[in-house]
Amino acid sequence: MMQTQQAQTLNGFDLNELEELSGAIATNPLQAKLTFQVSSAWVDGPRSISHVKSFDWGSETYDRDFTLVIDEPKEIGGSNLGPNPQEVLLSAINSCILATFTELCTAYGIRLEKAEIKSSGYLDLRGFFGLDPSIVPGCQSLYWTLIVKGDATAKQFQEIYEMTLMASPNLWNMANPVSIVPQIQIEA
């Protein structure tokens, strides 16, 4: 009689699924290839709406259906109907670090009670408006603090945090040059 594997979870991850995923990627590099797409359309003022409809994994496409309203605060010209692009960027970095950290903790058998990131980014609008050529238009600095609680020692948490900083895709994208191929299509 064949026994079925009982699902074991830790930190919200199914341990069997994590092991299967890791094994599939190790044996078939095509399973490591992901392509994400987002389309964003201007609405009014600085407000836009972004749509996530699907992502590609290996040779398969998987449907998704998410909408994000991106806006600026009223104080800087928006209508305050959603987070601004910098807040979305910080959220993406925070979430990527949290996902990486919690998955690594899970892989090492560490049970988490809390994992939270508080972050901030410093932006000088003189760069955006071209008022001072010595100031870049992007964030001059990003800060965050990861707050964790669980059944690991401080040293174990530190080691996993250091692995996280090396493995987080969004953090890597921010810290390293990424090939960017911008285009414009002008409609008649």
Protein Blocks (a to p, Z undefined) as FASTA:
>chain_A
ZZddddddeehiafklmmmmmmmmmmmmklmpccdddddddfbhjbccdddfbdcehjbc
cdddddddddddfknopaolaccfklmmmmmmmmmmmmmmmmmmmmnopacfbdcddddd
dddfklmnopamkbcfbdfbdcdddddddjbdfklmmmmmmmmmmmmmklmmmmpccddd
ddddddZZ
